[in-house]
Amino acid sequence: MPLTVTDGLPTILVRKDAFERAALNRADIDSLFNLTDAEFRVEGGLIAIGPLPSDDMVGLVTGYFESKGLVYYDEFFELSGNWPGWLRLYAM
């Protein structure tokens, strides 16, 4: 089932296999970035983190993933949320 990506705020999409290979866990991510249940979603091979509360968090999350060995664009990607509210985006 595709994950809905919210407009107006950024979302980080992560390949689940890369997340697991880096031995990352949800509890650490939730704690570090103060995420709610609705801001960490998993479907199939994809993890959606967000919508993040602000654009400022993108650099923090990106830096964290890169420090754990994940490669931007190949294993995780940021969608800015910079599109009109009448447009619906879904990720799989």
Number of C-alpha atoms within 10 A of each C-alpha: 9 12 17 13 22 21 19 17 17 23 26 20 24 23 19 18 13 18 21 10 11 13 9 13 10 11 10 10 16 15 10 12 13 12 18 12 9 10 15 19 15 16 13 11 12 20 21 25 24 24 22 23 16 12 15 10 14 19 11 13 18 18 14 14 20 14 10 14 14 20 14 14 10 10 17 21 16 19 17 18 18 11 14 9 11 7 8 11 14 10 13 14
